[in-house]
Amino acid sequence: MGENQKSIDGVIEKLAMIVDAADELFPNGKMLLAFELKEEEFKKVQGNFREIDKSFKQFKIEMSGNDIMFLLDESSNV
């Protein structure tokens, strides 16, 4: 993981472990991870990163040259 960031709830550290393991498994591949999360989890993860417009229903971060996308699962908000 390029930058040494820490999160209160350990989300960043756990994502770094996932990215590192996938890089080890597929060293020549490019990775895009996508997580579709219920609103509570989505907001919790969103709070670990820069101030993001709260109306966004998705956001993407880059970690170690790989993209991680977070999508709000709106099916639970009906």
C-alpha positions as CSV (number, residue, x, y, z in Angstrom):
1,M,0.0,0.0,0.0
2,G,1.6,3.3,-1.1
3,E,0.4,5.6,1.6
4,N,0.3,4.6,5.3
5,Q,-3.2,5.7,6.2
6,K,-5.2,4.5,9.2
7,S,-8.9,4.5,9.8
8,I,-10.8,4.5,13.1
9,D,-12.6,1.3,12.3
10,G,-9.9,-0.5,10.4
11,V,-11.5,-0.3,6.9
12,I,-8.4,1.1,5.1
13,E,-6.1,-1.5,6.7
14,K,-8.4,-4.3,5.7
15,L,-8.8,-3.0,2.2
16,A,-5.0,-2.8,1.9
17,M,-4.8,-6.5,2.9
18,I,-7.3,-7.5,0.2
19,V,-5.5,-5.5,-2.4
20,D,-2.1,-6.9,-1.4
21,A,-3.4,-10.5,-1.5
22,A,-5.0,-10.0,-4.9
23,D,-1.8,-8.4,-6.2
24,E,0.1,-11.4,-4.9
25,L,-2.4,-13.8,-6.5
26,F,-2.4,-12.0,-9.9
27,P,0.8,-10.0,-10.1
28,N,0.4,-9.2,-13.8
29,G,-3.3,-8.3,-13.7
30,K,-5.1,-5.0,-13.1
31,M,-7.7,-5.1,-10.4
32,L,-11.1,-3.4,-10.0
33,L,-12.9,-4.3,-6.8
34,A,-16.5,-3.2,-6.4
35,F,-18.5,-3.3,-3.2
36,E,-22.3,-2.7,-3.2
37,L,-23.2,-1.7,0.4
38,K,-26.3,-1.0,2.4
39,E,-26.6,2.7,3.3
40,E,-25.2,2.4,6.9
41,E,-22.1,0.5,5.7
42,F,-21.7,2.8,2.7
43,K,-21.7,6.0,4.9
44,K,-19.3,4.3,7.3
45,V,-16.8,3.6,4.6
46,Q,-17.4,7.0,3.0
47,G,-16.5,8.7,6.3
48,N,-12.9,7.3,6.1
49,F,-12.0,9.3,3.0
50,R,-12.0,12.9,1.9
51,E,-15.1,15.0,2.3
52,I,-17.4,13.6,-0.4
53,D,-20.7,15.1,-1.4
54,K,-23.2,13.1,0.7
55,S,-25.6,12.9,-2.3
56,F,-23.2,10.7,-4.3
57,K,-24.4,7.1,-4.6
58,Q,-21.0,5.8,-5.5
59,F,-17.3,6.7,-5.2
60,K,-14.0,5.2,-6.2
61,I,-10.6,5.2,-4.6
62,E,-7.2,4.1,-5.8
63,M,-5.0,1.9,-3.7
64,S,-1.6,0.6,-4.8
65,G,-2.5,1.3,-8.4
66,N,-5.8,-0.6,-8.2
67,D,-9.3,0.8,-8.2
68,I,-11.9,0.1,-5.4
69,M,-15.5,1.2,-6.1
70,F,-18.2,1.6,-3.5
71,L,-21.8,1.6,-4.7
72,L,-24.9,2.3,-2.6
73,D,-27.3,-0.6,-2.6
74,E,-30.6,1.3,-3.1
75,S,-32.7,-1.8,-3.1
76,S,-32.8,-1.7,0.7
77,N,-34.0,1.9,0.7
78,V,-37.4,1.2,-1.0
